[in-house]
Structures are given as C-alpha cells and as structure tokens.
Amino acid sequence: MAPGSERLFDSLGHFGRFQACVYFASVFQAMSCGIHYLASVFMAVTPNFICGIPGNVSSVLFYNSSEASLEDIWTTWTSTENYIVVQLEDGEIWELNQCSKAKREASLDLAYEYRGNKSVFSCSDGFLYDDTKWKSTVVTQWDLVCDREWLAKLIQPTFMLGVLIGAVIFGDIADRLGRQRVMWFTSAGQFVFGIAVAFTSDYYSFVVVRFLLAMVSPAGSTPLKESIQKPFTSLNTVPETPFWLLSEERYEDAQKVINTMARWNKVSTPCKVAELYSVQHDGPVSGGTGDNDAPSAKKHNILDLFCNWYIARRTITVWLVWFTGSLGYYVFSLSSVNLGGNEYLNLFLIGAVELPCYIIACIGMDKLGRRNTLIPFLILSALICVLIMFIPQDFNVLIILANMAGKFSIGVAFGLIYLYTAELYPTIVRSLAVGSGSMMCRVGSVVAPFCVYLRSVWIFMPLLLVGIMALLSGILTIMLPETLGKPLTNTLEEATEIGRNEKSCSEKTPPAQSGAALEKIEMHGPETVSTEK
C-alpha cells in the first residue's frame, strides 16, 4: 500500500488544513489523558499523620514546644520518628506515634520524657492528618497508612497495568474494526469513567474504576513525544483512515474520506480510489519481482526478533531503551512532589521540558543520526542521576533544575526510539518490533512507581536505578547500526547485513526519501513521516 499512500499525500497535501484540525483535536484529547496518567502524583500524597486519640486535647507537647492543639504542632514536628505527647481534658496523657499510641499509667505532670509504665494500643480511633497543604487525598480519605500503606502504593501501578492491557485489547480491535469506532468508544469511556471515579465511595471501587479508565486511555492518548513527531497520526483516528478502508475493500467509504480531505485542503482534483488501488496492486512495493515478496506471506511471530545473534542483540538493546525511557520518564515525573518547594510548579517544570527535548530529538536525529543522538543523551541522563546525588538537600532550586535536566535528556532518548526501532527492522517484522518495544515501554511505566517507592529504603535509590539502566542502554546502543539515510530493509537477511557490515551499507546510494517515508506509512500509519527531512 505504500506507493498508494504516497500518491494520496502527493495529491491532497502532506499536512493541510484537514490534517491540522484533526491533529490538534487529537492533541486536545491527549491532554486529558495526561492528567489521568499523573493524577496520582497529587491524589495519593501521604501528609504527616499520627494516631487518633479517644478524647479532646487540652495540651500538646513536642520536646520543648508546647501548643494548645495538634494543628499548631505540625510545623514543629519535623521528624516523624519522634512521638508527640498530648494531654486530654480528662487528664489522661498519651504518647502518639504514626502507627501506635501509648497511654501513660501513672503520670500527673505533662512532660516529654517519661520512664514509667505505658499501655500500648493500635490506632483504633483512626488517624489525624496535617491538612495545612493537602486538604484531602485518597490516603486521608481511606486511611491508607501503616498496615494499609501498600494499598496506596498500588494505585499508580494498577493504573499503568490497565494502560498496558488496554493497549493490547483496543489495539487489536482497532485493526479489526477500524480506528474510528475504537476512538469514539474510548473517548466515551474516558468521559464516563473520568467522572465516575470522582464519586467512588471506597478504595476498591476507586481502583477498579481507575483501572477501567486506564484501559480506555492508551487508544486516545500517547506520550507527548508521539504527538510531536507524528502530525499525521490523526488520520488513524477520526474520520477513519482511507488506508484501513482500502485494506477492508470499502472503496466507496474511502473515496468519501478522500473527498472530504480534498475539500478541507482546497484541492480541486483529488485522487481516485481506482488510482490508489491500481498503484497498490501493481506498483513496486519492494522494488523487485513478485518472487521477492514471497517471504512476506509467511506468518511471523516474536521469535523472529531473535532469529540470529545480530538481530537478537539488536532486539534486547531496543527493548532496554524502550523500558529505560519509560522508567526514567515516570520516575522523574512521579518524584516531582518530593523535590521541595511548590509541588504543582515542580510538576509543571518537569513536564515543560518535554517540549524543547522533543524538538532537539527531531533535529538531532536528522542532523547527527539516530544512534549518535541516542547514545550521548542516554549517557548524559545517567551522569545527571549521579550528579543529583551529590547536591545538598537544602539546595531546592538546584535539585529541581537538575531533575529537569535529567527529564530532558531521558526525554530526548525516549522521543526518538519509536522511529529508530521502525528503521532497524525489516518490513516483515517491523510491526512486531515496534509493538513489542511499546510493550516494554508499558512494563517500564508499571515498574516506575515501585521504583519511586524505594525512596523509603534510600532517598537516591530511584535515581541510582534509572542511572544504571540509562548507562547500560547507552553502552549497548553503541553496537546498533546507524539508519539515517539508509534504505529500509525488507528481509531479515538485509537487516542482519546492516549490523555485520555497516560501512558497506553506508556507501550505498540511499533511495529517495519518499520511499523510506511511504514504507513507514505502510507499516505504522503516517505517524513517523514527520521526522524525516
């Protein structure tokens, strides 16, 4: 279908008013999905808390600081490892910890130190939370602390698992029924579940509705990196892409879409379906005879990505980059509330660096090459992770800037791996390669929250893990071939030859750029075309 696709774009324009309108509509929808993806950054925050007490408080004591109420002690209570002493109106004196409380048996004077007998109790009266900054979160609403803390930590991983499962299910349905129906269904699902989650009354219904919301999110949303580098992605949404309609032999519907595109783009003589159909069946897709297309008739599976040592090594490296990019992306984003200062501003700044980083990715991959851009930014992100460990914790501004730099560098690598993966593999397994890489990306997003939770073990543990993965990915990427200006391969033998003898391949005259672009359209839709010159 590639020549027909190129003929269509040549006739209607590669990025006219029609494509622009649908593209920005898709971006608008992606914005709402981005909110769902990172909502737990604020929804699942755990503020300072202590055990609740069975009575009214008359005095509060923390070391030498004495207050009349617990609300006044939060700013003084900086170390949660120490207890707070409270005296009730009936004279009872209690020592309050986060997950237990102790009643002093024979104490008449309110003093911080006490060496007498105590009776220890669980937090059966609930918990008291510091609401000076966080008025309400799912943690405070359902007491997801102490022995229920693990429930709070499952909120983000469960959501990301829903994204992974939804991508698999709706991706397959989209291939069978078309992108338009799936797009409308998932959009309606996001509307329904997005509102329903606000009315959930318990933790388990909240998680279930959020899981369903996550399942319908991937079909209508991609990370900003994909929105930046594929301005034709909207043709795979609403209205239905003419390429899919042609593949389903719905020629009249395809012609209607083409005519609509022509009117929006002010094209007086749009191409006809008969022309596309003729080019599709008679044009030289692979540049050879029909015999050369015989291998494409064979059914391929994931094992073909490990058919020999060169391809297997390439697959492992590509999967690792996909995983590392997603892991770093979400670790930096989810950790933004722990950087100090204004949490909302932190998340905004961490997200804002994506705009320039993807622009740099597009420029770098075309000027320096895919591999030569990927390697330095992966290694740079590892170095920044190490650098952050040596910044004093009271240097909040410097810490935020360093985290922005880390998100920027990992974002550049994450932004170009989609296109690079498509160019590293031959036509017959290209969809498998990109699809499996995207799956590793989803796995990374599921693992990322657990990585962030390792801050409780060591504050720099998440950065250490991201840094190690980024460094390893950068080193392994050195063994990948450069694909800038190279012809796209059609068979595994040709793809293997690139790895074996990159120099000889680079000496070949590259085909016209449109040929490479139309191959990408054929396998993945038009999304990757925009990154080509």
N, C-alpha and C positions, 0 to 999 in steps of 0.2 A: 504493500500500500504506500510505500514511501514516495515513489515518484508522483502518485496521485495526490498525496498530501502536499508535496512541493508545488504541484500545479495549482492546487487550491489556494495556497497562500500567495503565490505569484499573481493570481487573478484577483483576490479580494483584499490583498494587503496583509502584511505580517503583523501589524499592530495598529489597526484602525480604531475608529470610534466605537465600533461594536465590541471588539476585544477589550478596549479600555474600560467600558462601562461594566461589563461582566466581571472583569478582573477586580475592579475596585469594590464591586458588590461582594466578591469572594473574600477580599481583604477585610471588609467590614464584618463579615461573619466570623472570620478567623480571630478578630479582636475579642469577641465574646468568648470564644473557646480558650483564648489565652488567659482570660480571667479565671475560668474554671480550673485550668491546669495549675495555677499558682495560688488559688484561693486559700489553700490550707496553710500558706505562709502566715496568714493572719487568723484564720478560723481556728487553728489548732495550737495557738500560742498558750503556753502554761505560765501564768503570772506567779508571783510569790504567793505562798499559801501556808497555812498552819491548821492544825486540828481545831475543830469547833469545840465549844465548851457548853455545858448544860446550865447556863445562867447568865445574868447580866454582869458585865465587867465594871468595876469601880476604879481599878488602877492597873497600869501596865508598866512593867519594868524590863529593860534590856540593858544589862551591865549597870552603868551609872545614869542611864537615861530613863526618866520616868514620865509617862504620859497618862492622860485620863481615858483614852480609848485606843483600840487597836488600829484604827485608821490613821492615828498620828504616829505610829511606831514604824510604819513600813519604810520610810526613808532612812531610819536609823538602823534597821535590821538588814544589814548588808550581807551577812554570812548566814546562809540557811542551815549551816551545820550546828549553829548555836540555838538554844531554846529561848523562849520568851516566858517570863513569869507574869501571871495575871492574878489579881485578887477579885473575887466575886462580891456582890453586895451582901451575901450571907456570911462572908468572912473566909470562905474556902480559898486556898491558894493552889494554883495549878502551874505546872511547867508544860508548855506547849511546844512540841516539835512538829515537823511536817507530817509525819505519818504515825505519831503516837502522842499520848499525853500522860502526865503523871500527877497524881494528887498527893500533896504533902500531908502526912498524917498528923504531925504534932508541930505545927508552926503557927505562931501568932503574929510574928513580925514579917513584914514584906521585905525580903532581902533576896538578892540574886543567887548567892551561894547558899547551899543547904546540904547538910550531910546526914539528915535524919531519914526516917523510913518514908518510902513512897509506894503508892499503888499505881501500877502502870495499866493503862487502858488503850484500846484501839480507838480509832476516830469514828465512833458510832454516831456521833452528833454532827457528822458532816465536816465540811472544811470552810475556813474563812479565807477569802481571796483578796489580794490587793487590786482594787478596781480603779486606781488613780490613772492608769494608762489604758488598760483593757477592760472595758465595762462588761463585756460578755464574750465568751468563746465557747466552743463545744466542750472544752476541758472543764470550764467552770460550770457549765450548764448540767453536765452529767457526771461531775466529779471523776474525771479520767486522770487520777493521780495515784501515787503509791502503788498498791497492788493492781490497779486498773490502768496504770500508765501505758501498758503495752497496747491497750485498745486505741489510745490516741495516736500511737506511733504506726498503727495500721491504716490510718485514714488515707495518707498520700500514696503508699504502695498499693493499696486496694484500688484507688482511682487509676493509677498508672496500669495496673493489671487489666482493668476494664478497657483502657485505651488500646492495649495490645490485642485483647480478644476481639474488640470491636473492629480494629483494623483488618483482622483476618476474615471475620464474618462478612462485613459490609464490602470489603474489597472484592471478595468472590461474588457477592450478589451484584455488585456494580458491573462486573464483567458479564454476568448472565442477563441482567435485566436493564442495564444501562445506568449511566451516571445520574441522569436527571431524576429518576424515581428515588434512587438512594439519597440524593442530595435533599430532595423535599422531605423524605421520611426522617432523615437525621436532623434536619433543621427543625421540624416539628417536635422531634424528640428532645432536642436541646431546650426548646421553649417550655415544653411540659415538665420535664424533669428539673430544669433550672429553677422553675417556680415551686415545684413540689418539694424540693429539698429544703426550702425555707420554712415549710410547715410540718416537717417531721418532728415528732414528739419524743423520740427515744434514739439512743445511739445506733441500734441495729437497723432501724428503718432509714436513718440518715445514711449509713454506709451503703445500704442496698440501693437507695435512690441515687446516691453519688456514683455508684458502680454503673448503673444503667445510663446515667448522664455521660460517664466516661466512654461507654461503648458507642454512643452516637456522636461523640466529639471528633474522632480522627477523620471521619469521612468529610467533615465540613471544615476541618482545620489542619494546618500543618505548621511547624515552626516558621518563624518569620523568614528564616533562610530560604525556604522553598518559595515563599511568596515573592521574595526579592528576585530570585533567579529564574522564575518561570511565569512571565506575563501571559502566556497562552494557556495556563492551567485552567482558566475559567471555561475554555471550550469543552472541558471534560465535565462540566457541571450543568449549568442551566443557560440556554437550552441544550438539548442533547447534542453531543459531538457528532458531526457528519461522518467522521471516520468509523465510529461504532455503528451508526445506522447503516453505512455501506457494508460493514462486516456482517450485519444481520440481514442484508439484502432488502432493506427498507428504503428503496431508492426514492420514492415519492417524498417521504419524510425528510430524507437527506437533502433533496432539492429545495424543499421549503426552508430548511435552515440556511442553506447557501444563499437563497434569495433574500432572506431576512438580513443576513450578514452584509450582502451587497447593498441593500437599501441604507443600512446604518453607515456603511463606509463610503456611500455615494459612488458606487461602482455601477456603471450603466449596463455593462455586458458581463454578467457573472458567468463563470464556467458552468458547464452542464454535467450532470451526473454521468451521462454516457461517456464523456471525455475522461472523467476520473476512472470510471470502470474499465475503459479501454486501456488507459495507461497502467492501471493497477495490474491487469492480467497480461498485458503484452510488453510492458516496459521492463528493462533490465534491472531487476532489483539488486542482484548481487554482481552484476557486471559480467556474467558468464552465461553458459548454456543451461538448459534445464537440468542436465545431469549434475551440475554443481549444486543444485538446490535439493538434491536427494537427501543429504543428511538432515536437513531441517524437518523432514517428515517424521523423523524418529522422535519418540517421546523422551523428553529429558527430565531428569529429577535432580535433587540436591547433590547426589553423589557425583554428578558431572563436574561440580565445582572442586572436586578432589581427584580428577581423572589422572593427574600426574603430579610430580613433585613441584613443578613450577606453578601450575595453577593452584594446587593446594596451599602452597606458601603464600600466594597472592590472596587467596580467599581468607586465610587466617589473619593476614595483615589488615585486609579491608574490614573484616568483621570487628577486629580490635579497634580500628579507628572509629567506626560507627559507634561501638559501645563506649569508647572513651569520650567521644564528642558529646554524646547524650549524658553520660555520667557527669562530666565537668559542667555542662550547661545547667543541669538541675542542681548540682551541689552548690555552685556559686549563687544561683537564684534562691534556693531554699535557705541558704545560710545568711541571706541579707539581713534578716531580723536580729542576727547575733553580732552584728558589726559595731554596735553602739550608735548613738545619735538617733536621728529620726528614722524609724523603720520604713515608713512609707517612702521617704526620699531615697533611702538606700535601694529599695527595690526598683524605683523609677530609674535611678542612675545605672544599676546593674542591667536593666532592660534596655536603656537608651543606647548603650554602647553597641548593641546589635546592628543598628542602622549603619554606622561607619564601617563596622567589621565586615559586613557582607559586601559593601561596596569595594573595600580593599580586596576581599576574596575574588570578586569578579575581575578586578583589574589585574591582580597578581596572577591568576590562573591563565589569563590571556597574554600577559607580558613575560612572565617568568616561567610559566608552565605549571601544570597541576602538582607534580611531585615537588618541584622546587619552591612552591608556596606552602605546601602542606607540611613539609619537614621542619622548616625553621619555626613555624608558629606552634607546632606540637611541642618542640623542644623549649621554645620560649615560655609556653604555658607551664611546663614542668619547672623551669627556673623561677618563674614568678611564684609558684606554690611554695618553693623553698624559701624565697625571699620574704614572703609574708610571715613565715615562722620566726623571723629574726626582728620583726617590727615590734617595739614595745606596745603593750595592750592599751596604754593610755593615749597613744597617737591615733585617735579615731579617724581623722581625716586621711592620714597616710594609709591606714589599713583599708579604708573604703576605696581610695584611688588604686591601690594595689589589687584589690579584688576586681575592680572594673577592668584593669589591665589583663588580669587572668581570664575574665569572661570574654574580653575582646579577642585574645589570642586563641582560646579554645573555640570561639565562635567562628573565626576565620577557617579553621580546620574543619569544623562541623559544616560550614557553609558550602564547601567545595567537594566534599566526599561523595555527594549524590551524583554529580556529573562525572567525577573521576571514576567511580565504580562502573558507570554505564560504558565508559570508554575502555576500561581494562578487560572487558569480557566480550566474546563474540556474540553475534546476533542470536544464535540458537539458545544461549543460556543467559542472555543479558537480563531478562525479566527476573529470572531466578536469582541472579547475583544482587540486583538492586532490591528485590523483595526480601531476600534473606538478610541483607545488610540493614534494611529498615527494621527487620525483626530484632536484630541485635541492638538497634537504637532503642526500641521499646523495652528490651530487657534492661538496658542501662538506666532508663528512666524509672523502672521498678526498683532497681538496686540503689539508686541515688538517695532516697530518703533514709534507708538503713545506714548508708554511709554517713549522712549528716548526723544521725543519732549517735555515732561513735564519738562525737564531741564529749560525751559523758565519760568516756574512757581516757581520752586525751584531746585537748581542745584543737590540736592541729592534725588529728588523725584523718579527717576527711580530705584535707589538702595534701597530706602525705600520699594517700591512696590515689588521688587524681594525678598528682605529680609523677608517681611511679608509672601509672598507666600511660600518661602522655609521653613520658620519656621512652618507654618501651615501644609505643606506637611509632614515635618519630624515628627511632633507630631501625625498626623493621621496614618502615616506608622507604628507606634508602634503597632497598632491594627491588622496589617496584619500578617498572618502566615508565618513562615519560610518554604522555599521549598527545601533547599539544602538537597540532599539525600533522598527526599521523592518521592514516586511513583506518576506519573502523573495521575490525575483523569480523569474519562471518563463521569461521570454524574454530574449534578448539586447537587445532594444529597451528593455525595462523596466530592465535593468541599466545600459544606457547612459544612460538618463534620470536615474538616481541621480547619475551623475558630472556631468551637464550642469546639473542644477538641484537641488542637494542641499537647498536651503532649502524648495522647494515640496514635496519628498518628506517632509521632517521635519514639515511641517504636517499631513500626512495622519494620520488616526487609525490607530495600529498595531493589528494584529489580535491576537486572544487569543494569549497566549504559547505555549499548547499547539499552536497552528497552526504557529508557527515551529519548535517542537521536533519536531513529527512530520515536518516536511519534512526536517529533518536526519537523523531516523531513516531516512527513505526512501532518502536518497542515500548515507549513510555508516555506517549502523548507528546504534545508540543512543549512541555514544560522546560526541557533542557536546552531548547534552541537559543534562548535569550542570552546564554552565557557564551555563545560563540560570536566571533567578530563578524 
